[in-house]
Amino acid sequence: MAEPSSAIAHVISPAKFKSRYLGSPSAIASAAAVELHGLLQRHVSGLPFGIALSGGRIAKSFYEEVVQSCRKAPVDFENVHFFWADERCVPPLDPESNYLTAQTFLFQPLEIPVSNIHRIFGEADPAYACAQAEAELCRIMPLDENGQPRLDLVILGMGEDGHVASLFPGEPEEMITDGKVYRSVIAVKPPPQRITLGYAPIFAARECWVLASGEGKKAAYERLEQGDASLPIARIVSGRSETLIFQDIKAR
């Protein structure tokens, strides 16, 4: 098991992040897709490029925008690998599956090689699913000095309670600082059983984006601006050197 990242020590630092205000969910999806397309175009061929995806209401439109961008200006996906920031413990064809959304609206339209898609086995025993997902991520991506896999990009949503991936408020300190790559959690919203990246690999990622949309998230976003370290989103941005937030909630 990987050792906890040294960045964990900074989770209570004041939150620092870049915020891009967009006027609507569709504008967020479009702007994030353009940004991702640029990253993929700049990717050095031959090196693995790892992206961790999330679910959420905006995922479908984001994937559709990515597909449009890549069809207008094709990119090489040969060494682009897709992982998940979190997954529901359901079979891959279940409507609640984050994998299914990506498979339908991103992978199939772009004909992403099956060997580059590293789904979490949500239908399996959670302990096995965590171990398999960690092994696969560490097999593909380089490890940092703390033994954490170094993803190039983690894309997160934000819940009304400030949760990201399936990292929810109220977790005990030992879970926040345990350094696990993936872990099984019981969510406060259905479906309850989930697998999520821990804080340490999100801290270790080269880039981290948050797609935050909806007036119902205004209170959590304002608490983030105030540096409320009790929120998972605030722990993420305060534990990283930089986080980019695409949002239609509030212009800074």
N, C-alpha and C positions, 0 to 999 in steps of 0.2 A: 504494500500500500504506500502511495506517495506521501511524503512528509508535508505538513502544513506549509503553505507559502508564507514567506516573510511579510508579504503584503497584507496578510490578515491582521497584523499588528496595527494597521492604519484604519480599521473599519470605523472608528469613531471620529476621524478627522472631518473637518467641514467639507461638505459635498462640493466638488468642482467639476463642471461639465460644460459642454457646448450645447446650446439649444437652438434648433432651427424651427421657427414657427411657420407652419403651413396652415392653410385655411380650411382643410377638410381631410377626411380619411383618404380620399383619392389622391389628393396632393401629396400626402405623406408617402403613399405607395409609389407614386411616380418619382418623387425626389430620392427616396431610398433606392429605387431600382436604378436610377441614373448613377447614383454613387457606387452601387455594387458593380454595375457594368464597367465603370471606370477602373475599379480595383481589379477586375478580371482582365481587362485589357492591359493593365500594367504588370500583371503577374509574370514573373520570370519563368519561361517555359522549362519544364524538366523538374521543377521543384513541386512538392505537394502543396496545395493551397486548401486549407481546411475551413469549412464554414459550418457553424452550428445553427440550426434553424429552430424556430419556435412555432407555436400555433397561434390561436387568437383570431378575432374577427377580421383583422386586416390582412391576414396571411394570404388569402386567396387573391385579393386584388394586387398585393405586392408581387406575388409570383407571376400573375398575368402581365404586369408591367415589365418585369425582368424578361419574360419571354419576348415581348414586343421589342425591347431594347436590343436583345441578342439577335433577333431576326433582322433588324435594321443594320446592325454592325456585328457580325458573328464573332464570337470569342472561342478560344480553344479550351474545351472542358476535359481534355485528356487527363490532366493531373489535378483537377478540381474535385475535392472529396466533400461529401455532405454528411454531417452528423446532426444530432439533435441536442438542443439545450434542455428539453424535457419531452416526455411522452406519457400518455395515459396508458395504464395497464389494460389494454384491450387488444384484440386481434388486429392485424394490419389493414383489413378491409372494413373495420368498424367505422361508422361515421364520426366517432369521437377521436379517431386516430390522427395525430399530427402528421404522421408519415403519409397517410392516404391523401390528405390535402396537397402535400408537396408532390406526391407521385402523380396526381391527376392534373395539377395545374402548372407544374414546373418540370419535373423529370421527363414525363412522357412527351410533352410538346417540344422539348429541347433534345430529346433522345439521349439523355444522360446515360452513360454506361452503367449497367447494374453493379459492376465492380467498384464504382465510385460512390455508391449509396450505402451508407452504413447505419441502417435503422436500428433502433432499440427494440428488442424482442418483448414487446408489451404483453404478449400472450403467455410468456413463460413465467416461471417462478421469479419473483422480484430480485432475490439475491443472485440468481444466475444471470438475469437480465443486466444487472449492474456490473457484474464481473465481466460479462461478454462485451458490454459497451465500453468499459474502461480499457480492456485488452485491445479492442479494435482501434480505439482512438490513439492509444499509445503505440500501436503497431505502425500507424500511418504517419502521425505527426511527431516532430522532434520534441524532446523533453527539455524543459528549462533547468536552471541550476537547483531548483527545489524538487525536481522529479515530476513536475506537472507538464502534461501535453500542451504544446504551444499552438493553439488554433490561430488562424489568421483573422478570423472574424466570428464574433458571437452576436447573433441578432435576437433581441429580446422584446417581448411586449411588457406592458405594465398593467396590473390589475387595479381596481378601485381602492384596494387596501394597500397598495404599494408593493405587491409581490411581483417578482420577476422569475422566469422559468417556473419551477414549482418550489421556489424558496419563499415561504410565507412568514408573516410577522409572528412573533411569539415563540420562535424556536429557542431551545436552550443554548447557552453559550458554547457548550461542547460540540453541538452540531454545526454551529457557525464556523468554528475554528478547527474542525477535524481534518481538513485537507483532503477529504475524499474527492475523487474525480466524479463518480456518479453515486447516488444513494437513493434508496427507496423512501418515499414519504407518503403520508396520508394527508391529502389536501382538505381544505375547509369547504371546497365546492366540488360537485360531481364532475366526472367520476373520481372518487376519492383516492384510489391507489395509483401512484405515479412514480416515475423514475426521473430524476433531475440531475443536471450538473451541479456540483457544489460551488461554493464561492471561490475556492482556490483556482480552479481552471478558468473561471471567468476573469479573475484578476490577471491571470497569466496570458490571456489572449492579446494578440497584437492590436486588435480593434474591437470595440464593443459598441453596438448601436441599440437604441431603444426606440421602438415605434409606439408612441403613446397617443391614443385618440379617444375622445369622448369627454363630455362635460362632467360625467360622473367621476372622473379621475382628477378633477381640479384640486380637491382637498389634499390628496396624496402628493400631487405635483407641488403644491405650495409648501407642504411639509418638507419635500425634497429641497426646495429652494432655501428653506430655513436651516438645512443641515440636520434634520431629525434622523439621527443614526439608528433609530429603532426600526426604520423601514428597510426592507431588503433592497429596494432600489437605491436608497441612500448609502447603504453599505457597499453596494457595487461601485457607485461613482466615487465614493470617498476612498475606496481601496485600489483605485486605478489612477494612472497618471492622466487619462483622458477618456471620456465617454461622450458619444454623440447622441443627442436625443432629437428625434423628429417628432414634433407634436403640434396638435391643433387646439391646445387647451389655453395657453396663455403666452403672449409675447413678452419676452424679457426686456 
